[in-house]
Amino acid sequence: MSKELTFAYMEIRPVHEAHGQIVSYPTFEAYKETGKEADYWTIYGISPEHEATAIGDFKTFKDAAKIMWAIYAPLWKARDAHAEGAEVEDVVSILEDAINQCSNEERI
């Protein structure tokens, strides 16, 4: 039985392509040291074991960030509702709505 893919968090990395080789920089410091512009930016899901899985490539950091933050939006909504004193059932409902929307063909 194969282990299910799970992500602890996501991150955006700059990527260079040259001479058939793809280099993805795990830190901005390593990227800045190259003095090169990124060819594109990739969103990676990072597993609890710190393994990176590419989710998508984007032309700019801003485009990648916009998508990553949109993916996190239901979590933020739930967190903010909790911080504002919402009942636990309401916070759970926000998360269940997000899960149910992406886990089947039925739409709420």
RACOR-V119596 format. One record per pair of residues at least 6 apart in sequence whose C-alpha atoms are under 8 Angstrom apart, sorted by the first residue. I is the first residue (numbers start at 1). J is the second residue. D is the distance in Angstrom with one decimal. If there is no record, write none. Layout:
{{I/J/D} {I/J/D}}
This chain:
{{5/47/7.5} {6/47/5.7} {6/48/7.4} {7/45/5.4} {7/46/5.1} {7/47/4.3} {7/48/6.4} {8/45/7.5} {8/46/5.9} {8/47/5.3} {8/48/5.3} {9/45/6.1} {9/46/5.5} {9/47/7.2} {10/43/6.8} {10/44/5.5} {10/45/4.4} {10/46/5.6} {10/68/7.6} {11/43/5.7} {11/44/5.4} {11/45/6.7} {11/46/7.4} {12/41/6.6} {12/42/5.5} {12/43/4.5} {12/44/6.2} {12/61/7.5} {12/64/7.0} {12/65/7.3} {13/24/6.4} {13/25/5.9} {13/26/6.1} {13/27/7.2} {13/28/7.6} {13/41/5.6} {13/42/5.4} {13/43/6.6} {13/44/7.5} {14/24/6.0} {14/25/5.8} {14/28/7.7} {14/31/6.9} {14/38/5.4} {14/39/7.6} {14/40/6.2} {14/41/4.6} {14/42/6.5} {14/61/7.8} {15/22/7.0} {15/23/5.6} {15/24/4.4} {15/25/6.4} {15/38/5.3} {15/39/5.9} {15/40/5.5} {15/41/5.7} {15/42/7.0} {16/22/5.8} {16/23/5.2} {16/24/6.6} {16/37/7.8} {16/38/5.4} {16/39/5.1} {16/40/7.1} {17/23/6.4} {17/39/6.6} {25/31/5.7} {39/59/7.3} {40/57/6.5} {40/58/5.7} {40/59/4.8} {40/60/6.1} {40/61/7.8} {41/57/5.6} {41/58/5.1} {41/59/6.2} {41/60/6.0} {41/61/5.7} {41/64/6.6} {42/54/6.6} {42/55/7.2} {42/56/5.6} {42/57/4.3} {42/58/6.1} {42/64/6.9} {43/54/6.1} {43/55/5.4} {43/56/5.5} {43/57/6.5} {43/64/6.5} {43/68/7.2} {44/52/5.8} {44/53/5.2} {44/54/4.4} {44/55/5.4} {44/56/7.4} {45/52/5.7} {45/53/5.2} {45/54/6.5} {45/55/6.6} {46/52/4.7} {46/53/6.5} {57/64/7.4} {58/64/5.5} {74/94/6.9} {74/95/6.5} {74/98/6.4} {75/95/7.0} {77/94/7.4} {78/91/5.1} {78/92/7.5} {78/94/5.9} {78/95/6.6} {79/91/7.6} {81/91/6.3} {82/88/7.3} {82/91/6.3} {97/108/7.7} {100/107/7.9} {101/107/5.9} {101/108/7.0}}
